[in-house]
């Protein structure tokens, strides 16, 4: 299937399958992209019927030239119909579908992979050593120079783009993970992301680690000993970068268009302002992989799963970004 976007279905006890089908339904008329859902065909068809979407979903082996939506399941057994939230069966299936999608991308069978939400705690309980989808895909692809970027826009279509130096790390361990190599990598990948997006420039702001960027060393010295020297090193390499800047003001200036992307030192430093601005439109983009991977920036939302009320806006945005990046690569 040329021009095919793969979608791993995620945790079927969450809202992943619902937002996936709703997003595909919304995007079918936008362009001629094809979609391969990697998940359980029974789950897909029952939900398709329940939501009244009337999507023509075909098994991958039965596709024709006119087929636009296929479904395939690398697992031999179908999913049980009634599963509790975060069940081990759902968690293990989510990992298998994620791996299958990535392997298809590595074989260049797909233009991009969009990953529906999984639940890390459920996956760990099911027996997998799992930190997150970003880390899982990086390891699978043998890519050790990756970073997570979150991006989204507000109601006035003003964008925030945030690359993270550290991701799923306990807060008390963050300082030991903030190294010159990781900061420089985030700057490099954020710059390349701006180019991949077709932006006219790539001006990068780098956050400090401590309140008020350390107050000249009065509240921590990482800005003086690690972050500042790394920013200077990046400037010498001709990156358009400034910092370290105070994390409590930099996102305001980025939203006003003064910066094209922000490099944040840790997860919540970057994601809290991003989600405040773009909760419904946020996208997770893994930078540095040998293939395109995006995902909606929300979780499994077990509390509303199965009610038909999940908002697909973030999944739609993830699909659109994946298709945009695929066109750019071509």
Residue pairs with C-beta under 8 A, 6 or more apart in sequence:
1 34
1 36
1 63
1 67
1 70
2 34
3 32
3 33
3 34
3 111
3 326
4 33
4 34
4 35
4 36
4 109
4 110
4 111
5 33
5 34
5 35
5 36
5 110
5 111
5 112
5 113
5 114
5 319
5 322
5 323
5 326
6 35
6 36
6 38
6 101
6 104
6 105
6 109
6 110
6 112
6 113
6 114
7 20
7 24
7 35
7 36
7 37
7 38
7 39
7 101
7 113
7 114
7 115
7 116
7 319
8 38
8 39
8 94
8 97
8 98
8 100
8 101
8 113
8 114
8 115
8 116
9 16
9 17
9 20
9 37
9 38
9 39
9 40
9 43
9 44
9 94
9 97
9 116
10 16
10 17
10 20
10 39
10 94
10 97
10 98
10 115
10 116
10 117
10 118
10 300
11 86
11 90
11 91
11 94
11 116
11 117
11 118
11 119
11 122
11 300
12 39
12 40
12 43
12 79
12 83
12 90
12 93
12 94
13 83
13 84
13 85
13 86
13 87
13 90
13 300
13 302
13 305
14 85
14 117
14 119
14 299
14 300
14 301
14 302
14 305
15 117
15 300
15 301
15 304
15 305
15 310
16 116
16 117
16 118
16 300
17 39
17 43
17 44
17 47
17 116
18 47
18 51
18 305
18 306
18 308
18 310
18 312
19 116
19 296
19 310
19 311
19 312
19 314
19 315
20 37
20 116
20 312
20 315
21 44
21 47
21 48
21 51
21 53
21 55
22 51
22 53
22 310
22 312
22 315
23 312
23 315
23 316
23 318
23 319
24 35
24 37
24 55
24 69
24 319
25 53
25 55
26 312
26 316
27 33
27 316
27 319
27 320
28 55
28 68
28 69
30 320
31 323
32 68
33 68
33 323
34 67
34 68
34 69
34 70
35 68
35 69
35 70
36 60
36 70
36 71
36 72
36 104
36 110
37 44
37 57
37 69
37 70
37 71
37 72
38 71
38 72
38 73
38 74
38 97
38 100
38 101
38 104
39 71
39 73
39 93
39 97
40 73
40 75
40 78
40 79
40 93
41 57
41 59
41 71
41 73
41 78
42 78
42 79
42 81
43 79
44 57
44 71
45 57
48 54
48 55
48 57
50 308
51 308
55 69
56 67
56 68
56 69
57 69
57 70
57 71
58 64
58 67
58 69
58 70
58 71
59 70
59 71
59 72
60 70
60 71
60 72
61 72
63 70
72 100
73 97
74 96
74 97
74 99
74 100
75 93
75 96
79 89
79 90
79 93
80 89
83 89
83 90
85 300
85 302
85 305
86 119
86 121
86 122
86 125
86 300
86 302
87 122
88 122
88 125
88 126
88 127
90 122
91 118
91 119
91 122
91 123
91 125
91 126
91 128
92 123
92 126
92 127
92 128
94 118
94 119
94 123
95 118
95 123
95 126
95 128
95 130
95 136
98 115
98 118
98 133
98 136
98 137
99 136
99 140
101 110
101 113
101 115
102 113
102 137
102 140
102 141
102 291
102 293
103 140
104 110
104 113
105 112
105 113
105 290
105 291
105 292
105 293
106 141
106 290
106 291
110 291
111 292
111 322
111 323
111 326
112 291
112 292
112 293
112 294
112 322
112 323
112 325
112 326
113 291
113 292
113 293
113 294
113 322
114 293
114 294
114 295
114 315
114 318
114 319
114 322
115 133
115 293
115 294
115 295
116 295
116 296
116 315
117 295
117 296
117 298
117 299
117 300
117 301
118 133
118 300
119 299
119 300
119 302
120 130
120 131
120 132
120 168
123 130
124 130
130 136
131 167
131 168
132 167
132 168
133 295
134 146
134 148
134 167
134 284
134 286
135 167
135 168
137 143
137 286
137 289
137 293
138 144
138 146
138 286
138 288
138 289
141 289
141 290
141 291
143 288
143 289
143 290
145 185
145 189
145 288
146 189
146 286
146 287
146 288
146 289
147 163
147 164
147 165
147 185
147 186
147 189
147 190
147 286
147 287
147 288
148 163
148 164
148 167
148 284
148 285
148 286
148 287
149 161
149 162
149 163
149 164
149 189
149 190
149 193
149 261
149 284
149 285
149 286
149 287
150 160
150 161
150 162
150 164
150 270
150 271
150 274
150 282
150 283
150 284
150 285
150 297
151 159
151 160
151 161
151 162
151 274
151 278
151 282
151 283
151 285
151 321
152 159
152 160
152 274
152 277
152 278
152 279
152 281
152 282
152 283
152 297
152 314
152 317
153 159
153 160
153 277
153 278
153 281
154 255
154 277
154 278
158 255
158 256
158 257
158 277
159 255
160 251
160 254
160 255
160 262
160 273
160 274
160 277
160 278
161 190
161 193
161 194
161 254
161 260
161 261
161 262
162 251
162 261
162 262
162 263
162 264
162 270
162 271
162 273
162 274
163 186
163 187
163 189
163 190
163 193
163 261
163 262
163 263
163 264
163 270
163 287
164 186
164 263
164 264
164 265
164 266
164 267
164 270
165 177
165 178
165 182
165 183
165 186
165 263
165 264
165 265
165 266
166 174
166 177
166 178
166 182
166 265
166 266
166 267
167 267
168 267
169 177
169 266
169 267
171 266
171 268
174 209
174 265
174 266
175 209
175 222
178 209
178 222
178 226
178 227
178 265
178 266
179 226
180 226
180 229
180 230
180 233
183 206
183 226
183 227
183 230
183 231
183 263
184 230
184 233
184 234
185 288
186 263
187 204
187 206
187 230
187 231
187 234
187 239
187 241
187 263
188 234
188 239
189 287
189 288
190 202
190 204
190 261
190 263
190 287
191 202
191 204
191 239
191 240
191 241
191 261
192 202
192 287
193 261
193 285
193 287
194 201
194 202
194 204
194 260
194 261
195 202
196 325
196 328
197 324
197 325
197 328
198 328
199 260
201 240
201 260
202 239
202 240
202 260
202 261
203 240
203 241
203 242
203 258
203 259
203 260
203 261
204 239
204 240
204 241
204 242
204 259
204 260
204 261
204 262
204 263
205 241
205 242
205 243
205 245
205 250
205 253
205 254
205 258
205 259
205 261
205 262
205 263
206 227
206 230
206 231
206 241
206 242
206 243
206 244
206 245
206 262
206 263
207 213
207 243
207 244
207 245
207 246
207 247
207 250
207 262
207 263
207 264
207 265
207 269
207 270
208 214
208 222
208 223
208 227
208 243
208 244
208 245
208 246
208 247
208 265
209 220
209 222
209 223
209 227
209 244
209 265
209 266
210 219
210 220
210 222
210 223
211 219
211 246
211 247
211 248
212 219
212 246
212 248
213 223
213 243
213 244
213 245
213 246
213 247
214 220
214 221
214 222
214 223
214 224
214 244
216 224
217 223
217 224
223 244
227 243
227 244
227 265
228 243
228 244
231 241
231 242
231 243
231 244
234 241
235 241
242 259
243 263
247 264
247 265
247 269
250 259
250 262
251 262
251 273
251 274
251 277
253 259
254 260
254 261
254 262
255 277
262 270
264 270
271 297
274 282
274 297
275 282
275 297
278 297
280 311
280 313
280 314
281 313
281 314
281 317
282 296
282 297
282 298
282 314
282 317
283 294
283 295
283 296
283 297
283 314
283 317
283 318
283 321
284 294
284 295
284 296
284 297
284 318
285 293
285 294
285 321
286 293
286 294
292 322
292 325
292 326
292 329
293 322
294 318
294 319
294 321
294 322
294 325
295 318
296 314
296 315
296 317
296 318
297 314
298 314
301 310
304 310
